[in-house]
Amino acid sequence: MLPETVSHFIGGQHVHSTLRKTYGVTDPATGKEYAQVEVGIAADVNQAVLAALAALEAGPWPGMTAPDRAGVLSGIADAIDTRAGDIAAAEALSTGLPVSQASEQAPAAGRLFRLAADLITAAGPDVACAPGRSSYVVPSPAGIAGLITPWRTPFLAQARALAPALAAGCTVVLKPDEWAPLPAALLAEITAAAGLPDGVLNIVHGSLHRKAPGAQARDALIAHPRVARLSFDGEAVTGQQIMLDAATHRKDLSAELDGNSSALIFADADLDQAADSVLFGAIALNGQRRTATSTIFAQRPVYDILVSRLAQRADRIRVGDPADLSTQLGALPHADHYDRLTSCVRLGVREGARLVAGGRRPAGLPEGNYLAATVLADVEPSMKIFAEPICGPVLRVTPFDTAEEAVTLANAVPRAKAAYIWTSDLEQAHRLAPAIQSASIWVNSHNPQDRQTAAAPHGSIDFYTQSRTVLIAADDTPVPRF
């Protein structure tokens, strides 16, 4: 049953906003309001930080043994599995994801908590010592972690930030995206039911936009002197400001910013497989992934036929109610995002791109934030649309002649998280892959880990950990003397 009002979660209790104001959130599929959400301000963040501080200093969580803490994390994973249907429904309602795809988020989130549990029970690192000395590493939580998460696959994004922070023994203040409050509310229920002590996870809602009252929640979380670590996942413009703010307040920050991913399709590629892969990569999860293949570079001999196949297949994608299991492409999460994407498409056409599929509301869907699967061809590097972060069901296709030109085009895409090479010439693929500036390169394949679970929380646990090395000398170890 949906709550009429989504309140903050502080110290294990649902708490009203100090401001006593709320804002409405709407169903992406209908545009109708389904809940009111408390607007958090600096006073609410301070209350949450104090609860996290009490749990850090006097609660059992930081002092638990690794096996005991791992047991709670595993219990959270089990509880996520039990509530998988509720999580999928909340994701579909909050973000417009098709429920058939939203249902994949809970198992992925559960795996993250189980992996974090496994990692903290593994043996600690060895420390090299001189003869006659022994040593060991004492890991301790870095303190209170402030997590700022996006509307894009929100429950999974929250799990990716929360699991390593909890594994390290930190207590947490979470600021979820204002467009997607329900997954965070479910996360509070799930973690509490799994035995996470009160005050370890605290949630304060509010807007990310600086002009909105709720922007105070984000800014207060970044500025609070008792918050030791910050994690941000979201759009690049906001992320750049958060980087500046974190540096001003001398905070350690882990940031994941939105970007584009590209596919290079050569004339000798299997065009049917390539077309299927890049279309799926661009449209699945409503195109709201960093690894989405939103930028396509096709070699000129096959360029026209590839554009034609992409357009035909895009027109066949089933757009509709996110709650319908047959839906392949749901609604965009908010009217603002719908307006931004349709404006990008119109801008591309004005700049000279050719709209070959979509770009408008599908027939038969008069309400909601629906955008048909969209393909823009003849996109040139000089166009603003070329490198604009999309985070939606829009493909841009650009021709190239030589392999060197393809690499240059791929490297002109900022903050690339992945790149895909389609060619039957594996020698060429091996030669090109190191030249492409991207975290991951896939050859003749879609990304089978494209649900963003590839990034194991191992390094993230280190980010939330303050480690100390203890060295013990033997009794007969000589001591220098002047």
N, C-alpha and C positions, 0 to 999 in steps of 0.2 A: 504493500500500500504506500503510495507516495506521500511524503510529508507536505503539509501546507506551507510550512516555513522551514528552511534549512538553516540551522543555527550553528554557531561555533562549537567546537569540541575542545574543552580545556580541563585538564586535571581529571579526566575520566567522566566529565559531566557535559551535557549540552547547555550552552551558555548564550544568553542574549547579548547583542551588541551594545556597547556603551552608548553609541550614537542613537540607538533605538530607531534606526532606519533600515529599510529593506529595499531590494530591487527585484524586478520580476525576470524570470527566465522562461523562454518560450520553446515550444516543441518545433524543431527545425522542419518537420514534415507538414505542420499545419499553421505555424505562426501564432498558435494560441499559448497563453501563459499556463504553465503547469505548477509553478511554485514561486514563493518569495524567498529571497536569500538575505541573511543578515549582512550588513555592510560593516566590515571591520575597520577600525582606526588604530592609531598608535597605542591608545590605552588598552585595547583588546590584545594587541601583540605583546605588550608589556605583561599583561596578565598571563598569557600563554607562556612567555619566556620564564616568568617566575614559577609557574607550574613545572616547566621542564627543568628548571634549576633545582627545585625541591626534589624532583625525581632523580636528578643527577647526583645530588649531594647526600640525600638521606634515603633514597629509594633502593630497592634491591637490584635494579637492572644493571648498572655499571659494574657492580661487584660480583655478579653471577659468574660461575665458572663457564668456560666455553661450551661444554656439553649441555649445561642447563639452558644457556641462552639459545643454543642451537635447537634445543627441544621446543622452545617457544616459537622460533622461526618456522620449524617444521609444522607446528600446530597451526600457524597462520596459513601456511600453504594448504594444509588439509581443509581449513575453514573456507579458503578461497574456492577450492574445488567444490565444496558443498554448496556454496552460494553462486556458482558459475552462471546459472540462469538469471539470477537477479542482477549480476554484474553486466551480463550481455544486454539485458533490458535497459539498465541505467545508461550504458554507453550509447545504445541506439537512440534513446530519448534525448540524451544530453548533446550528442554530436551529430546525429543523423546517419551514423554508420549502419549499413545493413546488419541485421541481427545475426545473419549467418556468418559474417566476418567478425562482428563484435564478440561472438561466442568463443573466438580463438584467443581473446585477450586474457581471460581468467587462467587457462592452463599455462600460458606463457608467464604470467605473473607468479603463479604458484612455483614454477620451475626456478624463478629467480630467488625466491625465499629458500627453497631447498638447496640451491647451489650455495647461497650465502651460509646456510647452516653447515654444509659440508666443509666449506673453506675454513671456517673458524675452529673446527675440530681437528684440522690437519696439523701436523707438526710445524712448529715455528722455524724460522730461518736460522741456520748456523752462522756463527760469527767467528771469523778467523782470529786466533789469539797467538801470542808468543808462547814458547815453551814455559811451563811452570805456572800458567794462568788458565783459568776457566771463565766462561762467560755465558750469559743468557740474555734474552730480550724480553722485556716486560712491556707488552702492549697495553695501552690504556685509551679510553675514549677521548677524543679531542675536545669534547664538551657538547654544547648545544648546537645542533645543525638546523639551519634554516633552508627549507626546500621550497622552490617556486616552480610549479609544474604547469604544462600546457593543456589546451583542450584537445590536442591531437592524441588519440588513444589514451585518454586520461588515466584510466585505472592502471594500465601497464606502465605508463610514464611515472606514476606515483610509486609503483612497486620498484622500478629501476632505481629511483632515488632513495626510497625508504629502506629497502632490504640491506644494502651495505652499511647505511648509517646505523641501523639497529644492530647489525652483526658486530660492528665495532664497539657497541655499548653506549653510543650517543643517545641523548634524548632529542626530540625533534619538535619543531614548529613548522607545519606544512601550510603553505599558501597555494591552494589550487586555483586554476583558472576560473574566472567569474562566469564563463559561459557553461561550464560543466561541473556543477557542484555535487551532483548525485553520486558519482563514483567515489569521491572523497568521503561523503557521508557513510557510504557502505564500508569503506576501508576502516573507518572508526569503529563501526559495529563489529567487523570481522576480527580486528586485532584485539579488541576488548574481550570478545568471546573466546579467543585463543589464549587468553591469560597474560597479555601484555599489561604490565603494571600501569596504574593511573599516572598520568603526567608524562609518560614516555613519548606518546604521540599526542600532539595538540594541533588543532586545525582552526585557522582563522580565514574566513572568506572575505572577499572584497575585490574591487576592480583593479586591473593592472594599469588602466589609463590614468595618466597624471592629472587630468582635469576632473576625474570622477572622485567622489569622496573616498571610495575604497582604495585608491592609490596609496593612501596613507599606510595601509597594512603592509604593502610591499616595501615601501621606503623605510618604515619603522623596523621591519625585520632586518633589512640590510644594515641599518645604522645602529641597531641595539648593541651595546658594548658587551653583553653576555653571550651573544651568538658568535661561536668560534668558527664555524664553517658555513659556507653558502653554496647551494646548488641551484642552477637555473637551467631550464630546458624550455626553449620557445623561439619566437621570431627574432631575427637578427637585429632589427632596429632597437627593440626593447633590450635585447641582450647587450648591445654595445653600451647603452646607458647604464645598465646594471654593472657592467665591468668597470665603468668609470666610478660609479658610486661605491662599489666594493673596494676599489683601490683607495678612494678617499678615506674610507673607514678602516683601511688596512685589514681587510678580510680575505682569507683564502677562499677562492671561488673555483668551482667546477662548472663549466658552462658548455652546453650543447645548443648550437644555434641552427636554425633552419637553413637549408641550402638546397641546391639542385643536384641531380645525378643525371649523367648522360649515357647514351648508347651510341656506339660507332658501328654502323652496319656497312660492310664492304660488299662489293659486287659479287664475290664468290660465296657469300653466306647463304644458308638455308633461309630464304625469305619468309616462308610460312612460319617457321619456328621463331624467327626474329620478330616478325610482326605480332605473333601471339604473345611473345614474352614482353615486348616493350609496352604493348597495350595493357596487358595484365599489370605490369609493374607501375604504370601510370594511373590506373583506375582503381585497383584494389585498395581497400580502406579509404575510399573516396579520394585517392591520390594524396592522402595526408601522411606521407612518410618521407624521411630524408633520403631514402634509397629509391624513391619513385622515379621512374624513367621519364621525366617530364621534358627532357631535351634530347632530341634524336638527330644524329648526323648520318646521312645516307650518301653513299658514293653515287656519283651522277649517273652511271649506266643503269642503276636500278632505282633511282630516286623516284621517278614518276610512278612506277608500278608499286613501290612501297607505300607512297602517299595514298594511292588508290585503295590498296588493301587496308591500310589503317582506317581510312574514312569509312569503307564499307563495314568493317568489323566494329568500329565505334558506334555506328548507327544501329547495330543490332544489340548493343548492351541494354539490359533491362533496367530502367530507372524507375524507382517507385518507393512505396512506403518502406521505411527501414525495418518495420516489424514483420514484413512479408518475407518468408524464407526464400522466395524465388527472386527477390531483388538483388541485383548485382551492384548497383550504384544508388546510394541513398541521397539524403539531402545534406547541403552544407550546414555547418553548425549554427550559423547566425546570419541575419539579414545583412549585417555589415560585411561579412566575408563574401556573401553572394554578390553584393554590389562591387566589391573590390575585384573579384574574378571577372565578372562581366565587363567591368571597366577596362581591365587588362586586355581582354579579347578585343574590345572595340578599339583600344589604342593600337594593338597589333595590326588590325585591318587598316587603320588610318596610316600607319607607317609603311604599309605595302605588303603585309602578310596576306596569305590567301586562306580564308576560312573554308575548309572542306568538310567539316562535320561539327555538329553541335553549336556551341556558342550562345545558346538561348535556352529558355525554359521548354521542356518537352511538352508535347501536346497531351492534353488530358490531365495535367497537374497544375491547376490554376492557383493553388495555394502552396505555401512552403518554399524553402530555399533550394529549389531543384535546378540543377544545371546539367544539360545533356553532356555526355562524353564528347570532348571538344578536341579537334585537330586543326592546328594552324600550320600551313605549309609556307615555304619560301621565306622563312624567317632569317634575316641577315644579322650578323654580329653588331652592326651599327644601330639596330633597333633596341629601344628600351626593353621591349618584351623579351629579348633574347636571354637575358640573365636574371630577369625578375623572379624571385622566389614565388612559386605558385601555390603549393600546398592545397591542390585541388585537381579535379579531373580534366586537366588541360595538357595536351602534347604540343610541342613546337618542333618542327622538322626543318632542317637546314641541309643543303647539298654540300658535298665536298668532292674534290678531284683526287688528291694524293693522300697517302697515309700521313705525311708530314702536316698537311693542312688539317686533317682530322684531329691530330694530336693538339695542334695549336687551338682549334675550336674548343676541344674538350677542356683545355687548360684555361680558357677564357671564362669558364663557368665557375663562379666563386663558391668557396666552401663546399666543394664536391665531397659527398660522403661515399659515393660508389660510382664506378664506371663499368660499362658492359661492352665487350668487343665481340662482334659477330663476324666470323670469317672461317673459311675452310683451310686457310694457310696458318697453321699453328706456329710456324717459325716466325711469321710476321707478328702474330699475337704476342709471342714471347719478347719480340724486339720492341713492340710498342708499349707494352704494359708498364715497364719501369719509367717511361717518359711521361705517363699520365699522372697528374697531380691529384690523387684520390686515395682515400684510406683503404679502399678495397677495389679489386679489379676482378670481374667475372668474365670468363671466356665461354661463348656459346652456351650460356646458361642464364636463367633468371636467378634471383637471389633467394635460395631456399631458406635463408634466415632473415627474410625481410619483415618479420614481425618484431624486429628490434630486440631480439633476445640474444643476438650474437655477442654483445658486449657483456662478458661475464663480470660479476661485481668484484672480482679479485682486486684490481687496481683501485676501485672505488672504496673498498674497505680500508686500504692504506690511506686514502685521502682523509677518512674520518678517524684515523688512529694516530695517537701520539705515542711513539715507541721510545723506550729507553733501554740502553744496553748496560748491563751490569757486569763488570769484570772483577774477578776475585783472584788475588795472587796467592801462591803457596807460601807456607811459613818461611821457607828458605830463599824466597825471591830477594835478590839484593836491591837495596834502595840507594839511589845516587846521593853523594854527600860532598859538599864543597869543603 
